[in-house]
Amino acid sequence: MKKSPIYSILLKVKVNLGHLLKTKKFLDEMAISVKNIIYSAFPSTTPEEREDIEQTVKLKIWRKISRGKKIENLRSFLWKIVYTTTLDILDERMQTIPPEEIQERADSLIRFQDRPESPELLVESKETKATLIESVKALPARRRTVVQLWLSEMTLEEISAYLGWSGNQVRHLLYRGIQDLKDKVNSCNQRPNAIRSNPSKRSANE
Amino acid sequence: MQSDRIRRNEAQMNKKMNSCPSNETFEKAFFSSLTDEEQEAFIDHIFSCHKCRIKFEALESLGRQLRPKESDFSDEPLTNAETKAVHKMARQQIGEILGRKEPSVSFIYRYRTAWITAACFVVLIITGMLILNPFSQKSVFRDTVNNDFRLLEPKGILKSPPIEFQWTPYPNAESYIFKLVDENLRTVIRTSNPAEIQALKDDANKIFERGKYYFWSVEARSDDGIVLAVAREYFIIKTPAP
């Protein structure tokens, strides 16, 4: 039976088998995840390009690892590799994609109510959106941060994990922020339901 | 005073928000290494910049997918052997992706002294060859000096003025340019001759003065007039004893 290359390495140096196999599995999965994320971000990517991306991601990951120095903490080392590689690939991809597509994709990442069908409602929706963005900018710093992350499609749990704040704190800041926004939008005589009004329900549904 | 500081901070924040954060800042944001102020400025920028919003969303989404698996890895540092094994595995993976064997980094590092020594040695040899190259010396005379082409006579100290000049034949030479100059570098005779001998007329003896140096050269030329070889010689006619 032919022995795998990893097994032959392990025979030469006594190392933790789990580390190596898990690392390889994690990075393989990471390459697939990056490919899928880029595909969902830019659906115009062709199947050939997707294959290329996966190969490029793998190559970049392994090259970065092979050049690395002593690994103090495997977990944070792998996350660093994951982040830097993804950012590199995204930078490269975004240079080849028209700005309109980038804008369209970025806009779709902000949660607003569904796109209205009639032209009048579309205009109204655009105005509401503009008012909303201005209103978000006017919020106090911590509320603004939470509201912006929530509008960027993050759930309460994700915001809490990202900022390292407690769930209650995040929920409280979000409710207060949304209430401020609703007041602002109402005062401008815009449609008050421009944003969904019950974040906790949606968060639970998601 | 306090309002000035707040205004300054706001100005700094605005400045930060206007330019896209570096990839390093993105990493710091996801490692929770940003200060509260930096984090706020970062999120503000993400919310207003299309490209950065996509990058942020990609990292967030990647984290969502991979975070459940990170518990597989401990925070304990790897041993040297484990680090080496990870590096070696990375090189093998590169080789598999590229379909060839990736050169071993340790091999290059291990013999780096030998590589440097070899490179210095090669440079020294090339430099030496350039300095000692006989072709580089020929350029001083702007023509070709060939050891196979020799002037036979006259040369050295003579008792009486010469009556003929002789040299060895040169392959493929169609003519020989004979030139005689005195010690003041004045051309005394210049002729073109198909043979390997130049005879002087009887009255030509009158041109020589005893005790003075004379230099003569012969150029072997092809039928195209190209100089194939050059040779030079000198002589002096001894002054008779009083």
Interface residues (C-beta under 8 A of the other chain):
Chain A: P5 I6 I9 L10 V13 K14 V15 N16 G18 H19 L20 K22 T23 K24 F26 E29 M30 S33 V34 I37 I38 A41 Q55 K58 L59 W62 R63 I65 S66 R67 G68 K70 I71 E72 N73 L74 R75 S76 L78 W79 K80 V82 Y83 T84 T86 L87 D88 L90 D91 M94 P99 I102 Q103 R105 A106 D107 L109 I110 I133 V136 K137 A141 R142 R144 T145 Q148 L149 L151 S152 E153 M154 E158 Y162 L163 G164
Chain B: N23 F26 E27 F30 F31 S32 Q39 E40 I43 D44 I46 F47 C49 H50 K51 R53 I54 K55 F56 E57 A58 L59 E60 S61 L62 R64 Q65 L66 K69 E70 D72 F73 S74 D75 E76 P77 L78 T79 N80 A81 E82 T83 K84 A85 V86 H87 K88 M89 A90 R91 Q92 Q93 I94 I97 L98 E102 V105
